[in-house]
Amino acid sequence: MAAGKVDVIDVYSTDAKLGRLGLRVLEDDRAFFPKYDAVLLLRQGVDVGPLQRLTGAIDAATMIAMNGEVELDGRSFAETATRFLATRGVAAAAGGTKAASGAQPARGAQGASVAKTDLWARLFAPDLGRLAAEHLLLVFGSLVVAVAVGVPIGIAAWRWPGAAGALLGVVAILQTVPSLALLAFLIALVGSIGVVPALIALFLYALLPIVRNTHAGLQGVSREMAQAALSLGLTPRQALAQVQLPLAAPPILAGVKTAAVINVGTATMAAFIGAGGFGERIVAGLAVNDRTVMLAGAVPAAVLALVVQVGFDLAERWAGGGRFAARR
């Protein structure tokens, strides 16, 4: 709208840029959009007296101005709230007196140092261990099930070429479903939110690389190897387990690695349905437009993806070295 490319858009009526750009918000006289008012949820025993003094004190113009201080001027939420409370004669929480005196946000090198310290503290907050455990459970819990199901599907696609197109096609279609849409469907199917639908979604997303690589790996094993195994007295099942699958192990392991790395990133979406993990911080940061909180969730997830990648690379080298030693 500022560039003159459009005339009308839908916005939140307390968006920070409304005041700075001088835009006019039209009245929703037909009540098309539902109300988006704040509601306080308090534990029993909490003193509501100070909060009652704020009833009706924040109109749309005031909220637009405070949002602008945070999103456009770079002030913190705590500083902006403390300054507002000071103008209303309400005592601020501990640690907010400096902001009440009119202190400006840190700038330049000092501001960068403060931001870096805050990010460091957010990264290693007390919930880091819990979130890491939840994220690992989501990633490797779904991965184990995906391996147990995906490898047999890949073997079936290789064993019966006529069914390969259908099997691989179904698995590929599952990969194209948007993650939020799949989570919403699984919530309705399972009847609950949390870990269970998240694990099912991650399991479905992990199938494609495992199934495809299993199929491709077995196709890459020469028929002569299978015939040699059968000529030595092995049954077809024994030849598959002892000769063909070990020779196809590198591409299969590569598929498992790809699925694991993908799941590390996709697992962050599970926080939207209460499944925990590092996505919990990202969702919390999105809710209040706090980039530091979002980075505190995104950085550990990225590091975990790199660790998983390196771990599987080392496993591939170890497995390759063991097979080479056995052949010699």
Secondary structure, DSSP 8 states (H G I E B T S, - for coil): -TTSS-S-----TT-HHHHHHT------TT--S----------TT---HHHHTTTT---HHHHHHHHHHHHTT---HHHHHHHHHHHTT----TT-HHHHTT-----HHHHHHHHHHHHHHHHT-TTHHHHHHHHHHHHHHHHHHHHHHHHHHHHHHHH-HHHHHHHHHHHHHHHHS-HHHHHHHHHHHHT--SHHHHHHHHHHHHHHHHHHHHHHHHHTS-HHHHHHHHHTT--HHHHIIIIIHHHTHHHHHHHHHHHHHHHHHHGGGGGGGT--STHHHHHHHHHHT-HHHHHHHHHHHHHHHHHHHHHHHHHHHHHHHHHHHHH-
